[in-house]
Amino acid sequence: MKLCDITQFFSPTSGGVKRYLLSKAEYIRGREGLEHLLILPGPKDSKAVNGPLTTYMIRSPRIPGTQSYRLLLRTDKIRKILQDERPDLVEVGDPYQLGWAAVRLARTLNLPVVAFYHSDYPRALGRTVERFATRWIARMAEHWLKRYIVALYNRMDATFVAQESMKCVLQECGIRPLFVAPIGVDTETFAPQSCRSRVRSELGIDENRFLLLYVGRMSREKNVKLLLSLIEHLAQRAPNQYHLLLVGQGHLDRLVRRAEQRRADVTWCGYCADGKRLAEYYSAADLFVHVGKVETYGLTVLESQACGTPVVALKGGGTDCLNQLGDEFLAPKPDPESLARTIQSARDRLTAETRVEIRSQIALNFDATRNFDREFDFYSRILQTHTLDASQPVAD
């Protein structure tokens, strides 16, 4: 099977979609009979072959307002690649103009095309609009976008989602067919490390501080401002007890840098692409704190728990089903006081056995290899259906 992935959500500093695609490429590398194409935006046209992986970069302009994302507009170039490579199946990870282009090109070349629905776009748009307009206008925007995604995704042979709750959301919209394909983590790379003292010493963090960690984009949609408000609140409630470590970058870098310069209990590291180093950050922390309100999954939540570090997140934020310790580790409200109470309550419950337990649960249920086995079974079923449909005589 030759699989082609096309997306705009791939850049030198991007997160979950990039990690999903690179993890898939690594899975394919270890299996005979599989080939992988990646078609991505970049600063210039290029082609790189690395074993079963062939990566095409298409020269694309930067997207205004983002740090590193680009707009993949040259559908003629994509068509040429698909014609030359003739993949068996195309997967698109983009709901914008690239999604429509991928469907059109795949249909022209008689290729099955599927989508992976990576974000809850109507909900995210509604929250964005609500910041600048009334709730009524926000609901109208959500309603319009739901109609839009139904029109797009019902042109696919199938749509993949990472969890059951998102499948239910899309089913209610009227999208069919849907497959749940949880994205797993590399449980060999993301495993508990004996590095707590060394990492804290390298970063200048007091060994006796309770270390809170966030890994992800420094962006508004990830609620980074709430994290900074949280550490201020904790410092007032319990002086000299907590420290916040942030790893990543985004359009709020300046805000985070100012916070680090102003406060002794905030440390900021930039984007980290090294999985082994990330595993050390996770292992050195006492709690991972995720305060995004419109997530559809959350790879960092899984990675942290794979390293034995529990997670505090927002109830209803989209990562609930990934949290192995249940509602007691979910803050009921997106405000500093609610989060602080949840963190202090969670702190009282943490034991060495807790870390071992969550690590075991992630290794059992979210190992990347087993989850990709399941996803590729879905691919095979879609290919079989497409082949059968193509063999049927066309009615006059």
C-alpha positions as CSV (number, residue, x, y, z in Angstrom):
1,M,0.0,0.0,0.0
2,K,1.3,3.5,-0.9
3,L,-0.3,6.1,1.4
4,C,-0.2,9.8,0.6
5,D,-0.8,12.4,3.4
6,I,-1.4,16.0,2.5
7,T,-1.7,18.8,5.0
8,Q,-0.9,22.5,5.6
9,F,-0.6,21.9,9.4
10,F,3.1,21.0,9.2
11,S,5.9,23.5,9.9
12,P,9.2,23.5,11.7
13,T,7.5,24.4,15.0
14,S,4.0,22.8,14.6
15,G,2.6,20.2,17.1
16,G,0.1,17.4,17.1
17,V,-0.6,17.0,13.3
18,K,3.1,17.0,12.6
19,R,3.8,14.4,15.3
20,Y,1.0,12.2,14.1
21,L,2.4,12.2,10.5
22,L,6.0,11.6,11.6
23,S,4.9,8.8,13.9
24,K,3.0,7.2,11.0
25,A,6.1,7.5,8.8
26,E,8.1,5.7,11.5
27,Y,5.4,3.0,11.7
28,I,5.5,2.5,7.9
29,R,9.3,2.3,8.0
30,G,9.2,-0.9,10.0
31,R,6.8,-2.8,7.8
32,E,7.2,-4.4,4.4
33,G,4.9,-3.6,1.6
34,L,4.1,0.0,2.8
35,E,5.2,3.3,1.2
36,H,4.5,6.8,2.4
37,L,4.2,10.1,0.6
38,L,4.0,13.5,2.4
39,I,2.9,16.6,0.5
40,L,3.6,19.7,2.6
41,P,4.0,23.4,2.2
42,G,7.5,24.8,2.4
43,P,9.8,27.8,1.5
44,K,10.8,26.1,-1.8
45,D,10.0,23.1,-4.0
46,S,11.9,20.0,-3.0
47,K,11.8,16.2,-2.9
48,A,13.5,14.0,-0.4
49,V,13.5,10.2,-0.3
50,N,14.3,8.4,2.9
51,G,13.6,4.7,2.6
52,P,9.8,4.1,2.2
53,L,9.1,7.8,2.9
54,T,9.1,10.4,0.1
55,T,8.5,14.0,1.2
56,Y,7.5,16.7,-1.3
57,M,7.7,20.3,-0.2
58,I,5.8,22.8,-2.4
59,R,6.8,26.4,-2.3
60,S,4.0,28.2,-0.4
61,P,3.5,31.7,1.1
62,R,3.4,32.2,4.8
63,I,-0.1,32.5,6.4
64,P,-0.4,36.0,8.0
65,G,-0.7,36.0,11.8
66,T,1.1,32.7,12.2
67,Q,4.7,32.0,13.1
68,S,5.5,29.3,10.6
69,Y,2.4,28.0,8.8
70,R,2.1,28.3,5.0
71,L,-0.8,28.3,2.6
72,L,-0.6,25.4,0.1
73,L,-2.2,26.8,-3.0
74,R,-0.5,25.2,-6.0
75,T,-2.9,22.4,-6.8
76,D,-1.3,21.9,-10.2
77,K,1.9,20.8,-8.4
78,I,-0.1,18.4,-6.2
79,R,-1.8,17.0,-9.2
80,K,1.5,16.3,-10.9
81,I,2.8,14.5,-7.8
82,L,-0.3,12.4,-7.5
83,Q,-0.1,11.5,-11.2
84,D,3.5,10.6,-11.0
85,E,3.4,8.7,-7.7
86,R,-0.1,7.0,-8.1
87,P,-0.7,6.4,-4.4
88,D,-3.3,3.8,-3.4
89,L,-5.1,6.2,-0.9
90,V,-4.9,9.9,-0.1
91,E,-5.5,11.3,3.4
92,V,-6.0,15.0,3.9
93,G,-5.6,16.7,7.3
94,D,-7.0,20.1,6.3
95,P,-10.5,21.5,6.3
96,Y,-9.8,24.6,4.2
97,Q,-9.0,25.1,0.5
98,L,-6.6,22.1,0.5
99,G,-9.4,19.8,1.6
100,W,-11.5,20.7,-1.4
101,A,-8.6,20.5,-3.7
102,A,-7.5,17.1,-2.5
103,V,-11.1,15.7,-3.0
104,R,-11.3,17.1,-6.5
105,L,-7.9,15.8,-7.5
106,A,-8.4,12.4,-6.0
107,R,-11.7,12.0,-7.7
108,T,-10.2,13.0,-11.1
109,L,-7.5,10.4,-10.7
110,N,-9.9,7.8,-9.3
111,L,-8.1,7.6,-6.0
112,P,-9.9,6.9,-2.6
113,V,-9.6,10.0,-0.3
114,V,-10.1,10.1,3.4
115,A,-9.8,12.9,6.0
116,F,-8.5,13.1,9.5
117,Y,-10.6,15.6,11.5
118,H,-8.0,17.1,13.8
119,S,-9.8,20.1,15.3
120,D,-13.3,21.0,16.4
121,Y,-13.6,23.9,14.0
122,P,-17.2,25.1,14.6
123,R,-16.6,25.2,18.4
124,A,-13.3,27.0,18.0
125,L,-14.7,29.5,15.5
126,G,-17.7,30.2,17.8
127,R,-15.4,31.0,20.7
128,T,-13.3,33.3,18.6
129,V,-16.3,35.2,17.2
130,E,-17.9,35.4,20.7
131,R,-14.8,37.4,21.9
132,F,-15.7,40.2,19.4
133,A,-19.5,39.9,18.9
134,T,-22.6,38.6,20.6
135,R,-23.3,34.9,21.5
136,W,-26.1,35.0,18.9
137,I,-23.6,35.9,16.1
138,A,-21.2,33.2,17.4
139,R,-23.9,30.6,17.2
140,M,-24.7,31.7,13.6
141,A,-21.0,31.3,12.8
142,E,-21.0,27.8,14.3
143,H,-24.1,26.9,12.3
144,W,-22.6,28.1,9.1
145,L,-19.3,26.2,9.7
146,K,-21.2,23.0,10.5
147,R,-22.9,23.2,7.1
148,Y,-19.5,23.8,5.6
149,I,-17.8,20.8,7.2
150,V,-20.7,18.5,6.2
151,A,-20.4,19.6,2.6
152,L,-16.7,18.9,2.6
153,Y,-16.4,15.7,4.7
154,N,-19.3,14.0,3.1
155,R,-17.3,14.1,-0.2
156,M,-14.7,11.9,1.4
157,D,-14.7,8.1,1.3
158,A,-14.4,8.2,5.1
159,T,-13.5,10.6,7.9
160,F,-11.2,9.6,10.8
161,V,-11.5,11.1,14.3
162,A,-9.3,10.5,17.3
163,Q,-12.0,9.8,19.9
164,E,-15.5,8.6,20.3
165,S,-16.9,11.9,21.6
166,M,-15.9,13.7,18.4
167,K,-17.4,10.9,16.3
168,C,-20.7,11.6,18.1
169,V,-20.4,15.4,17.3
170,L,-19.8,14.7,13.6
171,Q,-22.6,12.1,13.5
172,E,-25.0,14.7,14.8
173,C,-23.9,17.0,12.0
174,G,-24.7,14.3,9.5
175,I,-21.2,13.2,8.4
176,R,-20.8,9.6,7.3
177,P,-18.9,7.3,7.3
178,L,-16.8,7.8,10.4
179,F,-14.0,5.8,12.0
180,V,-12.5,6.2,15.4
181,A,-8.7,6.0,15.2
182,P,-7.0,7.1,18.5
183,I,-3.6,8.6,17.9
184,G,-1.1,6.8,20.0
185,V,2.4,7.7,21.4
186,D,5.8,6.1,21.2
187,T,5.8,4.4,24.6
188,E,9.5,3.6,24.2
189,T,10.5,7.2,23.8
190,F,7.9,8.6,26.2
191,A,8.7,6.6,29.3
192,P,9.7,7.5,32.9
193,Q,13.2,8.9,33.0
194,S,15.5,9.1,36.1
195,C,16.4,12.7,35.4
196,R,14.4,14.9,37.9
197,S,17.4,16.5,39.7
198,R,19.5,16.9,36.6
199,V,16.9,18.6,34.5
200,R,15.8,20.9,37.3
201,S,19.5,21.8,37.9
202,E,20.0,22.5,34.1
203,L,17.0,24.8,34.1
204,G,17.8,26.5,37.4
205,I,14.6,25.3,39.1
206,D,14.6,24.6,42.9
207,E,14.5,20.9,43.6
208,N,11.9,21.5,46.3
209,R,9.4,23.4,44.2
210,F,6.3,21.6,42.9
211,L,6.9,21.7,39.2
212,L,4.0,22.4,36.8
213,L,4.6,21.8,33.1
214,Y,3.0,22.9,29.9
215,V,4.1,21.7,26.5
216,G,2.5,23.2,23.3
217,R,2.0,26.3,21.3
218,M,2.2,29.6,23.1
219,S,-1.1,30.8,21.6
220,R,-4.4,32.2,22.6
221,E,-6.4,29.1,21.7
222,K,-4.2,27.1,24.2
223,N,-5.2,29.5,27.0
224,V,-1.6,30.3,27.8
225,K,-2.6,33.6,29.6
226,L,-4.6,31.5,32.0
227,L,-1.5,29.5,32.9
228,L,0.4,32.7,33.7
229,S,-2.5,33.9,35.8
230,L,-2.5,30.5,37.5
231,I,1.1,30.7,38.7
232,E,0.5,34.2,40.1
233,H,-2.6,32.9,41.9
234,L,-0.6,29.9,43.3
235,A,2.2,32.2,44.5
236,Q,-0.3,34.2,46.5
237,R,-2.0,31.1,48.0
238,A,1.2,29.2,48.7
239,P,4.3,31.4,48.4
240,N,7.6,29.7,47.2
241,Q,6.0,26.3,46.6
242,Y,5.2,26.2,42.8
243,H,7.1,26.7,39.6
244,L,5.8,26.8,36.0
245,L,7.8,25.4,33.1
246,L,6.6,26.2,29.6
247,V,7.9,24.4,26.5
248,G,7.0,25.6,23.0
249,Q,6.6,28.8,21.0
250,G,3.9,30.7,19.2
251,H,2.4,34.2,18.7
252,L,2.4,34.8,22.5
253,D,6.2,34.3,22.9
254,R,6.7,38.0,23.9
255,L,4.1,37.6,26.7
256,V,5.7,34.5,28.0
257,R,9.2,36.0,27.8
258,R,8.1,39.0,29.8
259,A,6.6,36.7,32.4
260,E,9.8,34.8,32.7
261,Q,11.8,38.0,33.1
262,R,9.4,39.3,35.7
263,R,8.9,36.2,37.8
264,A,11.4,33.8,39.4
265,D,8.8,31.0,39.4
266,V,8.4,30.9,35.6
267,T,10.8,29.2,33.1
268,W,10.3,29.2,29.4
269,C,12.0,26.8,26.9
270,G,11.4,27.2,23.2
271,Y,10.1,24.7,20.8
272,C,11.5,21.2,21.4
273,A,11.4,18.6,18.5
274,D,13.5,16.0,20.4
275,G,11.2,13.3,21.8
276,K,13.9,12.2,24.3
277,R,14.3,15.7,25.7
278,L,10.5,16.1,26.0
279,A,10.4,12.8,27.9
280,E,12.9,14.3,30.3
281,Y,10.8,17.5,30.8
282,Y,7.7,15.3,31.4
283,S,9.5,13.1,33.9
284,A,11.0,16.0,35.8
285,A,7.6,17.6,36.4
286,D,5.1,16.8,39.2
287,L,2.0,17.7,37.2
288,F,1.3,18.5,33.6
289,V,-1.3,21.3,33.2
290,H,-3.4,21.6,30.1
291,V,-5.9,24.4,30.0
292,G,-7.1,24.4,26.4
293,K,-10.9,24.7,26.1
294,V,-11.5,23.4,22.6
295,E,-9.2,20.4,22.1
296,T,-10.3,17.3,20.1
297,Y,-7.5,15.2,21.4
298,G,-4.2,16.1,23.2
299,L,-1.0,14.2,22.4
300,T,0.9,16.0,25.1
301,V,-1.6,14.7,27.6
302,L,-0.8,11.2,26.6
303,E,2.9,11.8,26.4
304,S,3.0,13.2,29.9
305,Q,1.1,10.2,31.4
306,A,3.3,7.8,29.4
307,C,6.2,9.3,31.3
308,G,4.3,8.8,34.6
309,T,3.3,12.4,35.1
310,P,-0.4,13.0,35.9
311,V,-2.4,15.7,34.1
312,V,-4.7,18.4,35.4
313,A,-6.9,19.8,32.6
314,L,-10.3,21.5,32.2
315,K,-13.5,19.5,32.5
316,G,-15.1,19.5,29.1
317,G,-11.9,20.8,27.4
318,G,-11.7,17.9,25.0
319,T,-9.0,15.8,26.8
320,D,-11.2,14.3,29.5
321,C,-11.3,10.8,28.1
322,L,-7.5,10.8,27.9
323,N,-7.0,11.6,31.6
324,Q,-6.3,8.3,33.4
325,L,-7.1,9.7,36.9
326,G,-10.7,10.9,36.3
327,D,-12.7,13.9,37.3
328,E,-10.7,14.7,40.4
329,F,-7.9,15.9,38.1
330,L,-10.3,18.0,36.0
331,A,-10.9,21.7,37.0
332,P,-14.6,22.5,36.7
333,K,-14.0,26.1,35.5
334,P,-11.4,27.8,33.3
335,D,-10.2,30.3,36.0
336,P,-7.1,30.5,38.2
337,E,-9.0,29.7,41.5
338,S,-10.7,26.6,40.1
339,L,-7.4,25.3,38.7
340,A,-5.4,26.1,41.8
341,R,-7.9,24.1,44.0
342,T,-7.7,21.2,41.6
343,I,-3.9,21.2,41.5
344,Q,-3.7,21.4,45.3
345,S,-6.2,18.6,45.6
346,A,-4.3,16.5,43.0
347,R,-1.0,17.2,44.8
348,D,-2.4,15.5,47.9
349,R,-3.3,12.4,46.0
350,L,0.0,11.9,44.1
351,T,2.1,8.8,45.0
352,A,4.8,6.8,43.3
353,E,2.1,4.1,42.6
354,T,0.0,6.7,40.8
355,R,2.8,7.4,38.4
356,V,3.3,3.7,37.7
357,E,-0.5,3.2,37.2
358,I,-1.0,5.9,34.6
359,R,2.1,4.8,32.7
360,S,0.8,1.3,32.6
361,Q,-2.6,2.4,31.3
362,I,-1.1,4.5,28.5
363,A,1.2,1.7,27.4
364,L,-1.8,-0.7,27.4
365,N,-4.3,1.5,25.5
366,F,-2.4,4.2,23.6
367,D,0.7,2.6,22.2
368,A,1.3,4.0,18.7
369,T,2.0,0.7,17.0
370,R,-1.2,-0.9,18.1
371,N,-3.2,2.2,17.2
372,F,-1.7,2.4,13.7
373,D,-2.4,-1.3,13.2
374,R,-6.1,-0.5,13.7
375,E,-5.9,2.6,11.4
376,F,-4.3,0.6,8.6
377,D,-7.0,-2.0,8.9
378,F,-9.5,0.8,8.2
379,Y,-7.4,1.9,5.2
380,S,-7.5,-1.7,3.8
381,R,-11.3,-1.8,4.2
382,I,-11.7,1.5,2.4
383,L,-9.4,0.3,-0.4
384,Q,-11.4,-2.9,-0.8
385,T,-14.7,-1.0,-1.0
386,H,-13.2,1.5,-3.6
387,T,-11.9,-1.4,-5.7
388,L,-15.3,-3.1,-5.6
389,D,-17.1,0.1,-6.6
390,A,-14.7,0.7,-9.4
391,S,-15.2,-2.8,-10.8
392,Q,-19.0,-2.3,-11.1
393,P,-20.3,-1.4,-14.6
394,V,-21.5,2.1,-15.0
395,A,-25.3,2.3,-15.7
396,D,-26.4,4.0,-18.9
